[in-house]
Amino acid sequence: MMTRKEIDAALKKRPSKRWSGEPGLGSVYGEEEIQAALDAVKDSMNYEKGFGFTSQPIVDFENAFANYVGTKHAIAVNSCGPGIDIVMRFLKLEPGDEVIVPPCNFIAAPISVYGNGGQVVWGDVIKETLELDPADVERKITPRTRAIFPVHMNGLSAPVNELLAVAARHPECRCGAPVVICDAARACGGGYDGGKIGKAGLATIFSLHTMKNITTLGEGGMITTDSDELATYARAVRMYGGGVEAWGTSNVMTKVQAAVGIVQLAKLDGFIADRRRLAKQRDELLSGIPEIRTPVEPADCVHSYYLYTCQVIDEWAGEKREKLIEMLDTEYGFRCGRANPPVYWGRKQLADCTDCTKTPISDLLGNTIFCPPIHPAMPEDDNRYICAAIADAVEKLRD
Ligand SMILES: Cc1ncc(COP(=O)(O)O)c(C=O)c1O
C-alpha cells in the first residue's frame, strides 16, 4: 500500500512514453533477432533452396517449443486463429454438436466453433480469476457436448485439471467424454500444475502475434499436443491437406519467422520473470485500496501476466469504471484495456447463441475489469507511477 507521500513522489516521475493497456509489441527485440532474420534471408538466396516449405528452422523451432512445453508435438502455423480452426476441424463437428466456451474471451474460439458448424454454449467464468468455471461447465454439459474450450485468460492458466475431471465424468456424450482444448494465445510461458501451460488436454493453441509474450515477426502460432493423430492431421491441413484427404489451405509459418522464434523462445522465461516482478510489486503497491481488486494467482499456476487484470468493486461497475479509465488516460497519460467483456456483447451472431445459457458473472466482469499497462521492459518508476495514478484517481472518484 502506498502512503500519500509515496503517491505524490511517484506522480512527479511521469513516464516519458504513453503506455497502452496492450502494448503494440508485447515482447522485446534485440540484435539477436535481427541477426537470426538476416541469416535466414541470406540462407534462402539460393535458387536451389529458397525459403523452402518445411525448412530446418521451422522443424527446429517446433522441436524447441515442444521441448519447452513438454509435449510430444508442436506444429507451427501462421497465427493462432487458423491453429484453433485446424483443431476444431479435427473434431468433425456435426450440426447440433456443442462446445462450451467462456464469453470473457477474444472472439477466436467461439467464432471457430460457429464457423465449423458447432453450437456455442457459454460457460460462465470464476469471478476472481476470469477463468472458465468447471461447476458451470458441468451444469451445461449435454449428450451433444463435444469439447470444453477454455482460454488461459490474460496469461493465467484455466483450471484444466478440474475441467478434464468434469469431462471424464461424462462418457455418455455422443462421441464419448468431451475433449478439452485450450486457447493459450495470451499465456505463452505461463505455468500450470508444476509444468508449463500447453501440456494438458487434447491440444493447446498459442499466438505469436506482435502483442503477445513472444512474437515471430508480428504473426505466428503454435499447436501443442501429445496426440499423434492430431499432429499428423494438423501438419497435413496446414499445407492443403495432402496425406490425410482432408480440406486444407496454406497456414504455414515462414522460415524467417521460425528463425526469430527460436531466439524469442530462449528469452521467454526472462520476459515472464520481468512481467512477474512488476506484477508482484504492483500487487503490493495497490493493496489496501478497497475499490480495486488486483489479479489473483491460484497455487497451481504461474501467471505470465500478459495483462494485469484489475476489477473495480461491483458498486463501481459501469459508469465509475469508465470514469476511472478515462481519468487515467486524460489526466495521468496512460491507457487501460478492458480485456474482455463478453464477446456476445459485440457480435450479433454470437449473441444469438446466448439466450438459453446465462452467464451473469461474465456480464458483471464486462463492466468491472480494467487492465493497466504492463510490459517486460517497463521501468520500475513507470510501474510505481501507474500504481500511484490509480490510487490518486480512485481517491478523487470517491464520493
Ligand atoms: C485469447 C486469444 N485467442 C486468439 C487470438 C488470436 O491470435 P492470432 O492473432 O495469433 O490469430 C488472440 C489474439 O489477440 C487472443 O487474444
The ligand as a Tripos MOL2 file, in Angstrom:
@<TRIPOS>MOLECULE
LIG
   16    16     1     0     0
SMALL
NO_CHARGES

@<TRIPOS>ATOM
      1 C1         -7.3040  -15.1510  -26.4380 C.3       1 LIG1
      2 C2         -6.9130  -15.0310  -27.8820 C.ar      1 LIG1
      3 N1         -7.1560  -16.0440  -28.7240 N.ar      1 LIG1
      4 C3         -6.8030  -15.9980  -30.0170 C.ar      1 LIG1
      5 C4         -6.1910  -14.8900  -30.5430 C.ar      1 LIG1
      6 C5         -5.8360  -14.8700  -31.9950 C.3       1 LIG1
      7 O1         -4.4570  -14.8520  -32.1470 O.3       1 LIG1
      8 P1         -3.7890  -14.6050  -33.5910 P.3       1 LIG1
      9 O2         -3.8190  -13.1320  -33.8090 O.co2     1 LIG1
     10 O3         -2.4060  -15.1290  -33.4530 O.co2     1 LIG1
     11 O4         -4.5830  -15.3700  -34.5860 O.co2     1 LIG1
     12 C6         -5.9250  -13.7900  -29.7200 C.ar      1 LIG1
     13 C7         -5.3050  -12.5880  -30.2910 C.2       1 LIG1
     14 O5         -5.3720  -11.4940  -29.7930 O.2       1 LIG1
     15 C8         -6.2890  -13.8690  -28.3600 C.ar      1 LIG1
     16 O6         -6.0610  -12.8390  -27.5270 O.3       1 LIG1
@<TRIPOS>BOND
     1     1     2 1
     2     2     3 ar
     3     2    15 ar
     4     3     4 ar
     5     4     5 ar
     6     5     6 1
     7     5    12 ar
     8     6     7 1
     9     7     8 1
    10     8     9 2
    11     8    10 1
    12     8    11 1
    13    12    13 1
    14    12    15 ar
    15    13    14 2
    16    15    16 1
@<TRIPOS>SUBSTRUCTURE
     1 LIG1         1 GROUP 0 **** ****
